[in-house]
Amino acid sequence: MYLIPNTHLRDKFDYSYTGLGIYAYENTIEVEDVMENSPAEKAGFQPGDIILSVNNNFSGDIQTYKNIMQVPGAKVQFLILRRGSPHLLVMKVGNILKRK
């Protein structure tokens, strides 16, 4: 197989980075993974957190929530449930090209 560069080879791109692994289980969106030193860890996420809303969107639709988290630099507000208590977390979405 040969790959030939096209006109987009040198185009810049942004790719969001949260470090947050979320999964849908029986009408619940749960945090499964939080990468070390990621925007999600800095925001205070923990495995087992239940996401109730993202930016005041209570749809419970995981794809909608993932789409909201795809803008590098955006501040995203989460309402989560942790051990039965609600918590408000704010995460600044990172850029995978500028990770430290």
N, C-alpha and C positions, 0 to 999 in steps of 0.2 A: 504494500500500500504506500502511496506517495501522497504527501500533503503539500499543496501548493498555496502559498500566501495569496490572499485576495486583497481588495481595496480596504478592508476593515482591519487589517493586521495591526496597524498602529493606533487604532481608535482607543480612546480612554473609556473605561467603564467603571461604574460603581457596583459593588455587590455587598448587600447587607450582611451583617454578622451580629448575631445575638448570643450565641452559645447556649441557647435554650432548646432543649428537646421536649416537645409536647406531643401528647398522643390522646386520641379520643377513645374513651371507654364508656359504653352504655350511657350516652347523653352527658358525659362528664369529660372535661378537658383537663388532663393532669400533667404536671411537670414530672418528667422521668429523669432527665439529665440536665445538669448545669455544669458547663465547662469552667475549669479553673481560670481565673483572671479574665473572664468574659464580661460583656456588658450585663448579662443576666445575673452573674454572681455579684457584681458591683451594685446591682439594684436590690439584691437581697433575696433572690429566688432560692428555693430549696426543693429538692426532690419530694414529691408528695403534695406540693401545693396544688390546689384546684383553681383553675382560672374561671372566674365568673363573668368578667367583661374585659374588653380591651378598648380603650378610648371611648368609654361609655356605650359600647356596642355589646348588648347582652344576647346576641343571636345564638351563641353556643356553636357557631359554625367555625370549625378549625381552619378551613381554608381562608375564610374572611379574616380571621385573626392573623394568620401567617402573612396575608397580603398587607395588612396594616403594618407589619414589622419589616417590610422590605424597602424602607426608605432610609438610606444611611444618613445619620445625623439627626433623625427625628426623635423627639421625646415621646415615648408611648406610655400611657397610664394604664395600669392593670388593677383590677379588683380581684383579690384572691381569697381563698379560704384555706387557712392553715390551722390544723387541729381544732376545727370548729369555730374559729374566730376570723372575722373579715380583716383584711389588711390592704392598704393601698400602696402599690409600688410604682416607681417611675424608672424607666430604663431608656437610656440614650442608645439608639441603634448604632452599632459600629460599622466600619467599612473594612472588609476583609483585606484590602490592600494596605490599610494603615494600622493593622493590628500591632500591638506591642506586648 
